[in-house]
């Protein structure tokens, strides 16, 4: 019978995933915007993608940490 994971291991996994959320969101925003830029030829589209990825990552982190407070 498998044993339950320790609470510290769960805590580490949860907050490690939060630490990777923002960089992954920024990279995904940049990647999608760069891909779309090849069709639209807008020079500022990657910058807008980075900003959108940053906002999405920040919102996700805020949602997840506020869930911990309850």
DSSP file (Angstrom, degrees, kcal/mol; ACC not computed):
  #  RESIDUE AA STRUCTURE BP1 BP2  ACC     N-H-->O    O-->H-N    N-H-->O    O-->H-N    TCO  KAPPA ALPHA  PHI   PSI    X-CA   Y-CA   Z-CA
    1    1 A X              0   0    0      0, 0.0     2,-0.1     0, 0.0     0, 0.0   0.000 360.0 360.0 360.0 124.0    0.0    0.0    0.0
    2    2 A X        -     0   0    0      1,-0.1     2,-0.1     3,-0.0     3,-0.1  -0.387 360.0-125.1 -69.1 141.8    1.6    3.3   -1.1
    3    3 A X        -     0   0    0      1,-0.1     2,-0.2    -2,-0.1    -1,-0.1  -0.460  28.6 -97.6 -82.9 158.3    2.2    5.8    1.7
    4    4 A X        -     0   0    0     -2,-0.1    -1,-0.1     1,-0.1     3,-0.1  -0.482  43.9-106.9 -71.5 142.2    0.8    9.3    1.7
    5    5 A X        -     0   0    0     -2,-0.2    -1,-0.1     1,-0.1     5,-0.0  -0.403  41.6-100.0 -67.6 149.3    3.3   11.9    0.5
    6    6 A X     >  -     0   0    0      1,-0.1     4,-1.7    -2,-0.1     3,-0.4  -0.308  25.7-118.5 -67.4 153.2    4.6   14.1    3.2
    7    7 A X  H  > S+     0   0    0      1,-0.2     4,-2.4     2,-0.2     5,-0.2   0.859 113.9  56.5 -62.1 -36.3    3.1   17.6    3.6
    8    8 A X  H  > S+     0   0    0      1,-0.2     4,-2.3     2,-0.2    -1,-0.2   0.851 105.0  52.4 -66.5 -33.0    6.4   19.3    2.9
    9    9 A X  H  > S+     0   0    0     -3,-0.4     4,-2.3     2,-0.2    -1,-0.2   0.904 110.1  47.6 -68.5 -41.1    6.7   17.4   -0.4
   10   10 A X  H  X S+     0   0    0     -4,-1.7     4,-2.4     2,-0.2    -2,-0.2   0.915 112.1  50.3 -63.5 -42.8    3.2   18.6   -1.4
   11   11 A X  H  X S+     0   0    0     -4,-2.4     4,-2.3     1,-0.2     5,-0.3   0.914 110.5  49.7 -61.2 -44.3    4.1   22.2   -0.4
   12   12 A X  H  X S+     0   0    0     -4,-2.3     4,-2.0     1,-0.2     5,-0.2   0.921 111.7  47.8 -62.7 -45.2    7.3   22.1   -2.4
   13   13 A X  H  X S+     0   0    0     -4,-2.3     4,-1.9     2,-0.2    -1,-0.2   0.903 112.1  49.3 -63.4 -41.8    5.6   20.8   -5.5
   14   14 A X  H  X S+     0   0    0     -4,-2.4     4,-1.5     1,-0.2    -2,-0.2   0.942 116.0  40.5 -64.7 -48.3    2.8   23.4   -5.3
   15   15 A X  H  X S+     0   0    0     -4,-2.3     4,-1.8     2,-0.2    -1,-0.2   0.765 111.4  56.9 -77.5 -24.3    5.1   26.4   -4.9
   16   16 A X  H  X S+     0   0    0     -4,-2.0     4,-1.3    -5,-0.3    -1,-0.2   0.896 107.0  49.6 -68.2 -39.5    7.6   25.1   -7.4
   17   17 A X  H  X S+     0   0    0     -4,-1.9     4,-0.7     1,-0.2    -2,-0.2   0.870 109.6  52.0 -66.5 -35.0    4.9   25.0  -10.0
   18   18 A X  H >X S+     0   0    0     -4,-1.5     4,-0.8     1,-0.2     3,-0.6   0.878 105.8  54.9 -65.9 -36.7    3.9   28.6   -9.0
   19   19 A X  H 3X S+     0   0    0     -4,-1.8     4,-0.5     1,-0.2    -1,-0.2   0.813 111.3  44.5 -66.2 -28.8    7.5   29.7   -9.5
   20   20 A X  H 3X S+     0   0    0     -4,-1.3     4,-1.8     1,-0.1    -1,-0.2   0.561  95.0  80.6 -90.8  -9.0    7.5   28.3  -13.0
   21   21 A X  H <X S+     0   0    0     -4,-0.7     4,-2.3    -3,-0.6     5,-0.2   0.934  91.4  47.2 -64.6 -48.2    4.1   29.7  -13.9
   22   22 A X  H  X S+     0   0    0     -4,-0.8     4,-2.4     2,-0.2     5,-0.2   0.943 113.8  44.7 -65.4 -49.9    5.2   33.2  -14.7
   23   23 A X  H  X S+     0   0    0     -4,-0.5     4,-2.4     1,-0.2    -1,-0.2   0.897 115.2  49.7 -61.2 -37.6    8.2   32.4  -16.9
   24   24 A X  H  X S+     0   0    0     -4,-1.8     4,-2.4     2,-0.2    -1,-0.2   0.893 111.2  49.0 -67.4 -38.4    6.2   29.8  -18.8
   25   25 A X  H  X S+     0   0    0     -4,-2.3     4,-2.5     2,-0.2    -2,-0.2   0.909 111.8  48.3 -66.9 -42.0    3.4   32.2  -19.4
   26   26 A X  H  X S+     0   0    0     -4,-2.4     4,-2.3    27,-0.2    -2,-0.2   0.927 113.4  47.6 -63.6 -44.7    5.7   34.9  -20.6
   27   27 A X  H  X S+     0   0    0     -4,-2.4     4,-2.6    -5,-0.2    -2,-0.2   0.907 112.1  49.4 -63.9 -41.8    7.4   32.4  -23.0
   28   28 A X  H  X S+     0   0    0     -4,-2.4     4,-2.6     2,-0.2     5,-0.3   0.908 110.8  50.2 -64.8 -41.4    4.1   31.1  -24.3
   29   29 A X  H  X S+     0   0    0     -4,-2.5     4,-2.2     1,-0.2    21,-0.2   0.912 113.1  46.2 -61.9 -42.8    2.8   34.7  -24.9
   30   30 A X  H  X S+     0   0    0     -4,-2.3     4,-2.5    19,-0.3     5,-0.2   0.916 112.9  49.9 -65.1 -43.6    6.0   35.5  -26.8
   31   31 A X  H  X S+     0   0    0     -4,-2.6     4,-2.0     2,-0.2    -2,-0.2   0.924 113.3  44.5 -63.8 -46.0    5.9   32.3  -28.8
   32   32 A X  H  X S+     0   0    0     -4,-2.6     4,-2.2     2,-0.2    -1,-0.2   0.920 114.9  49.1 -65.2 -43.3    2.3   32.7  -29.9
   33   33 A X  H  X S+     0   0    0     -4,-2.2     4,-2.0    -5,-0.3    -2,-0.2   0.883 110.7  50.1 -65.8 -38.0    2.7   36.4  -30.7
   34   34 A X  H  X S+     0   0    0     -4,-2.5     4,-1.0     2,-0.2    -1,-0.2   0.889 110.0  51.2 -66.3 -38.7    5.8   35.7  -32.8
   35   35 A X  H >< S+     0   0    0     -4,-2.0     3,-0.5     1,-0.2     4,-0.4   0.914 113.0  44.7 -63.7 -43.0    4.0   32.9  -34.7
   36   36 A X  H >X S+     0   0    0     -4,-2.2     4,-2.1     1,-0.2     3,-1.3   0.812 102.6  67.6 -70.8 -30.0    1.1   35.3  -35.4
   37   37 A X  H 3X S+     0   0    0     -4,-2.0     4,-2.7     1,-0.3    -1,-0.2   0.816  88.6  65.3 -61.1 -30.7    3.5   38.1  -36.4
   38   38 A X  H << S+     0   0    0     -4,-1.0    -1,-0.3    -3,-0.5    -2,-0.2   0.792 110.8  36.5 -63.7 -26.8    4.6   36.1  -39.4
   39   39 A X  H <4 S+     0   0    0     -3,-1.3    -2,-0.2    -4,-0.4    -1,-0.2   0.853 126.4  34.5 -90.6 -39.9    1.1   36.5  -40.8
   40   40 A X  H  < S-     0   0    0     -4,-2.1    -3,-0.2     2,-0.1    -2,-0.2   0.716  87.9-144.0 -91.8 -21.9    0.3   40.1  -39.7
   41   41 A X     <  +     0   0    0     -4,-2.7     2,-0.5    -5,-0.3    -3,-0.1   0.866  41.7 153.6  59.4  40.3    3.7   41.7  -39.9
   42   42 A X    >   -     0   0    0     -5,-0.2     3,-0.8     1,-0.1     4,-0.3  -0.884  36.0-154.1 -96.7 126.5    3.2   43.8  -36.8
   43   43 A X  T 3  S+     0   0    0     -2,-0.5     3,-0.4     1,-0.2     4,-0.3   0.796  90.3  49.9 -74.6 -26.7    6.6   44.7  -35.2
   44   44 A X  T 3> S+     0   0    0      1,-0.2     4,-2.1     2,-0.1    -1,-0.2   0.415  80.8  97.7 -92.2   3.4    5.2   45.2  -31.7
   45   45 A X  H <> S+     0   0    0     -3,-0.8     4,-2.2     1,-0.2    -1,-0.2   0.892  80.3  52.2 -62.5 -41.4    3.2   42.0  -31.5
   46   46 A X  H  > S+     0   0    0     -3,-0.4     4,-2.2    -4,-0.3    -1,-0.2   0.887 109.3  51.2 -62.2 -35.1    5.9   40.0  -29.6
   47   47 A X  H  > S+     0   0    0     -4,-0.3     4,-2.3     2,-0.2    -1,-0.2   0.917 110.1  48.9 -65.5 -41.8    6.0   42.8  -27.0
   48   48 A X  H  X S+     0   0    0     -4,-2.1     4,-2.4     1,-0.2    -2,-0.2   0.863 110.0  52.7 -64.8 -35.3    2.3   42.6  -26.7
   49   49 A X  H  X S+     0   0    0     -4,-2.2     4,-2.5     2,-0.2   -19,-0.3   0.885 108.0  50.3 -66.4 -39.2    2.5   38.9  -26.3
   50   50 A X  H  X S+     0   0    0     -4,-2.2     4,-2.3   -21,-0.2    -2,-0.2   0.923 112.3  47.4 -63.9 -43.9    5.1   39.2  -23.5
   51   51 A X  H  X S+     0   0    0     -4,-2.3     4,-2.3     2,-0.2    -2,-0.2   0.904 113.0  48.2 -64.5 -41.3    2.8   41.7  -21.7
   52   52 A X  H  X S+     0   0    0     -4,-2.4     4,-2.5     2,-0.2    -2,-0.2   0.898 112.3  49.4 -66.2 -40.1   -0.2   39.4  -22.1
   53   53 A X  H  X S+     0   0    0     -4,-2.5     4,-2.5     2,-0.2   -27,-0.2   0.882 110.4  50.6 -65.3 -38.3    1.8   36.4  -20.9
   54   54 A X  H  X S+     0   0    0     -4,-2.3     4,-2.5     2,-0.2    -2,-0.2   0.921 112.0  47.1 -64.3 -44.1    3.0   38.4  -17.9
   55   55 A X  H  X S+     0   0    0     -4,-2.3     4,-2.4     2,-0.2    -2,-0.2   0.919 113.0  48.6 -64.2 -43.3   -0.6   39.4  -17.0
   56   56 A X  H  X S+     0   0    0     -4,-2.5     4,-2.1     1,-0.2    -2,-0.2   0.913 113.2  47.3 -64.3 -42.1   -1.9   35.9  -17.4
   57   57 A X  H  X S+     0   0    0     -4,-2.5     4,-2.2     2,-0.2    -1,-0.2   0.898 112.1  49.5 -65.7 -40.5    0.8   34.4  -15.3
   58   58 A X  H  X S+     0   0    0     -4,-2.5     4,-2.5     2,-0.2    -2,-0.2   0.909 110.5  50.2 -65.6 -41.5    0.4   37.1  -12.6
   59   59 A X  H  X S+     0   0    0     -4,-2.4     4,-2.5     1,-0.2    -1,-0.2   0.917 110.8  49.8 -62.3 -42.7   -3.4   36.5  -12.5
   60   60 A X  H  X S+     0   0    0     -4,-2.1     4,-2.3     2,-0.2    -2,-0.2   0.900 111.2  48.5 -63.6 -41.0   -2.8   32.7  -12.2
   61   61 A X  H  X S+     0   0    0     -4,-2.2     4,-2.6     2,-0.2     5,-0.2   0.914 111.8  49.4 -65.8 -42.4   -0.4   33.2   -9.3
   62   62 A X  H  X S+     0   0    0     -4,-2.5     4,-2.2     1,-0.2    -2,-0.2   0.914 111.5  49.4 -63.1 -42.7   -2.8   35.5   -7.5
   63   63 A X  H  X S+     0   0    0     -4,-2.5     4,-1.5     1,-0.2    -2,-0.2   0.925 113.3  46.1 -61.5 -44.4   -5.6   33.1   -7.9
   64   64 A X  H  X S+     0   0    0     -4,-2.3     4,-1.0     1,-0.2    -2,-0.2   0.896 114.6  45.9 -69.4 -40.1   -3.6   30.2   -6.6
   65   65 A X  H  X S+     0   0    0     -4,-2.6     4,-1.1     1,-0.2    -1,-0.2   0.842 110.2  53.4 -73.6 -31.7   -2.2   32.0   -3.6
   66   66 A X  H  X S+     0   0    0     -4,-2.2     4,-0.7    -5,-0.2    -1,-0.2   0.825 104.0  57.1 -71.2 -28.2   -5.5   33.5   -2.7
   67   67 A X  H  < S+     0   0    0     -4,-1.5     3,-0.5     1,-0.2    -1,-0.2   0.828 103.1  55.1 -67.0 -31.6   -6.9   30.0   -2.7
   68   68 A X  H  < S+     0   0    0     -4,-1.0    -1,-0.2     1,-0.2    -2,-0.2   0.813  99.3  61.2 -70.2 -30.1   -4.2   29.0   -0.1
   69   69 A X  H  <        0   0    0     -4,-1.1    -1,-0.2     1,-0.3    -2,-0.2   0.752 360.0 360.0 -69.5 -23.3   -5.4   31.8    2.2
   70   70 A X     <        0   0    0     -4,-0.7    -1,-0.3    -3,-0.5    -2,-0.2   0.481 360.0 360.0 -81.6 360.0   -8.9   30.3    2.6
